[in-house]
Amino acid sequence: MLGAEGPGGSADVSALIALLRTGKRPPAHYADLMEQGRTATDLLEEEHGLLAGQLASDADADLVGWTEQGLRLLTVFDPGYPENLRAVHDRPPLIFVRGELTAGDDRAVAVIGSRQASTAGVARAREISEELIACGYTVVSGLALGIDAAAHRTALEGKARTLAVIGTGLNRSYPAENASLQRRIASSGAVISQFWPDDGPRRENFPLRNALMSGLTLATVIVEASQRSGARIQARCALAHGRPVLLAHSLLDQPWAKQLAERSGVHTVRSPADVVQVVEQVSSIEAPAG
């Protein structure tokens, strides 16, 4: 046996890191097995036999290095793991955080949209974010250019909570233009990733980022988006999680948005006040399981 600790102990965290790097199952499957009472240590030994000890030792060294870099690693067993995220079916077994998460961040709403945002779209994102902040919500977005950046900056300017969920590791900045914004968010809120800290941007990362953002939040607001926007991926994730999707009414001139608006759990909104009203009607601090 690699160690006598149960799920969530330090030896088991190292084993979980090793499993996620080398394992044969999807990450959420490992989270399920561990929540059913299996330990990452046992699973690692089952999958890698005599190599398990060295794999865990390598992960141990990485864990020390990440801590020295100011990164916090949270597993599904940690009390600080976000409760909204813990409730969804595809939650990652671990996330990395730079900055601080608070209990109040359970009252979080994602404000997302196009990278190539119009002037009107940026203004709408700012107005929605201001209304959410005024009502005590944490604003969450994906640190992209356009709508995401407008939502984050509005929260920072209002000295309110904002969380950035990114599609790279926390030691990377993408896009590079938002590197300073990423640092500001980490200093007063938190930047969150499920990817290894030095991972760069890869196409397959961003749908996973959208799923993580949906899981963290009570609802997703799509301010402005096109047929090919990643916001559509997040809408699908949110509905699968049992979380409402709010579409700006101005999007209904696009066929994809009209089709989406017909689905259960999707609401069209005309004003920032509508956003808050819908969120308060259909969500609660204890978000529904997904």
N, C-alpha and C positions, 0 to 999 in steps of 0.2 A: 504493500500500500504506500502511496506517495505521502499521505498525511492522514491524521485522525480527525481533521476538522470536517464538519458537515457542510451542507450547502451554504454558500455565502462567506465562509471563512477565508482567510488570506490564501491558504494553500489551494482552496477550491477556486478562488478567483484566478490564480495563475493557471490552474488546469483548464478553466473555461477559456481563457485567452488562447491557450495552446489548441484547444478543441476548435475554436472558431477559425483559427489559422489553417488547420490541417484536417478538420473533420469532414465527414461524408454526408452530413445532414444539413438542411436549412437551419439558419440561426434560431428561428422561432421554435423549431422542433426541440432544440437543446433546452430552450427556456421552458417548454412544456414538460420535458422529462425531469428537469431539476425541480420544478414546482410540484411534480408528483412524488418527490422524495429521493430521486436519484442524485448523486453528486457528480460534478464535473470530473472529479478525480477518478471515480470508478469508470465513467464513460471514456475518459482518455486512456485508461489502462486497457479497457475492452477493445478500443479501436487501434491502439498503437503498441500494446504489449511492453516489451523491454525499452522501447524508445520513449515511453511516457515520461520517465523521470527527467531526461535531458530536455524534452520539449517544455515541461513545466518549469525547469530551471531557467531556460532561455526567457520564458515569459515573465518569470520573477524579476529578472534583470531589466526587462523592458518596463515593467510596472514601476520600478524604482526610478528609472530615467524619466518616465512621464510625470511622476510626482514632482521631481526636481524641476521640470519645465512648467509647473503650475497647473497641470491638468488633473482633473478629478475623474475617476472612473466609477460609474455607478452600475451595479448589477440589479437584476430584478429582485434580489433579496435585500437590497439596501433600503433603509427607511426613506432616504432622500430620492429614490427613484420616483419620477413623476406619477402620481396616481392615475391621471387620465390615460397615460401611456400604458401603465400596467394593465388597464382594463381591456385593451384591444387584442385581438387574436394573433396579430403578427408583430407584437412588440419585440424589439431586439433584446437579447439577453443582457447586453451591456451598452452603455452610451458613455461618451466622453463629454466633459463640461469644462469650459473655461469661463470663470465668473462664478456667480452664485445663483442657485435656484431658491425660491422661497415658497412657503405654503400658499401664498396668494397667487402664485403663478398657475394654480389649478383653474383660476378664473381667467382663462386665456382664449383669445380668438385670433385665428389666422387671417391676415389681410394680404392677399396675393394678386398677381396679375402679370401683365405683359412686361417684358424687358424693354421693348420699344414703345413705351407708353406715350400717349398723347398728353398735351398740356391739360386737357380736361380730365383725363384719367388720373394724372398725378394730383390734381386739385381734389378730385373725389376721394382718392386714397387718404389724403391728408385730413379731409373733413370726417371721414369714417373713423380714422384712428383717433382724432381729437374727441369724438363722441364716446368711443369706447373707453378712452383714458378717463374722461370725465365721470364715467359710470363705474370706475374701479377695475377695469379689465386690463390684463397684460396683452400687449400687441405682439403677435408672433408673425414672422415672415422668413423668407428664404435668402436674404442678403443678395439678391440679384439686382441688376440695374432696373430702373423704372419704378414700377409700383412698389416692389419690395423695399427698395431703398427709401422711398418717400414715406412708407409706413414706419420704418425704423427711425428715420430722422425726426418725424413728428413726435414720436414718443420721447426721444432723447431731448428734444427742444422743450417738451413739457415736463421734463424731469420725472418721467413715468417709466414703468417697467416695459422692457422689450426683450424678446428672445429671438436669436437668429438660429435657424436650423440649416446647416450647410451640407453641400454634396461633396466635400473634400474632408480630409483630416484637419484637425484644429491647428496644425502647424503650417497650413497652407491658406492662401487667400485667393478666392475666385469669385468674381473677376478681380483682377489686380486693382482696378479703380476703387474698389470698396475696402481695401486693406485698412485704411484709417477708420472707416466706419465700423469694421469688425472689431478693432481694438477698443473703440468707444463703447460698443455694446458689451464687450467682455468686462469692462471696468465698472459698469453700472447695472448690468443685467447678466445675461449669460449667452454664450455661443455653444451650440450643441451639435454633436456629430455621432453617428454610429460607425464611422470609418476609422481605420488606424490613423494615428495623428499625422503621419507623413504622406498619406495617400493624396495623390493629385486628382484633378477632375476626370471622371470617366462617364461616358454617356449612361451606362447602366446604374450609376450612383444616384442620379437625380430622381427617378421614380421612387427609389427607396427613401430619399430625403423627403419627398412629398408625403409618403405614407407615415413617416415619423412625425412630420409637422401636423398631419391630421390627427394622429394618435395623441399628441400633446395638448390638443385644443378642444374646446367645447363645440366650435363651429368654424367653418371656413367661409370667408367672404371673397368672392371673385369680383374684382373691381373692373378689370378690363382684360380681355384675352382674345386670342385668335383660334382658329381651327386647330393649329398645331401647338398650342400653348401647353406647358406643363401643368397649368392650373386645371386643365381637364383631367389629368391623371389624379391630382389631389381630390377633385370632386368625386371620382370613382372610389378612391380610398375612403373618403369621409363617409360616403353612403354605406360602404361595406362595414365601417366601424359603427354605424348607427348614429353618426353625427350629422347635423344639418349642414346644408350648403346654401349659401345666400348669393344670389346672382344680381348684380346691378341691372336694373331694368333696361338700361341702354344697350345691353348685350343682346337683347331679344331680336335684333335685326339680323342676327347670324343664325343659320339653320341649326348648328350644333347646340347653341344655347336654348333655342326654342324646344328642341328635343329633350335636353336636359331638364328644362323647367317643368316638363310634364311628369317627371319622376317623383315618387313619394320621398319626402325629406328635403326637397329643393324648394326654396322660397325666393321670389323676386322682390327686390327692395328698391324703393325710389329715393330714399333719403337716409342720412346717418341715423336719424331717430328710428326709422324702420328697422335698421340693423339691430340696434339694442333691443327694441321691442321683441323681435323674433327670437333673438338669442335668449332673452329672459323667459320667453314663453316655452321654448322647446328644449332648453338645456338647464342643467343644475350643476352645482359643484361636484356632485357625484355623477360623472358622465356615464352614459350607458355603455355596457360592454359591447365589444365588437368582435 
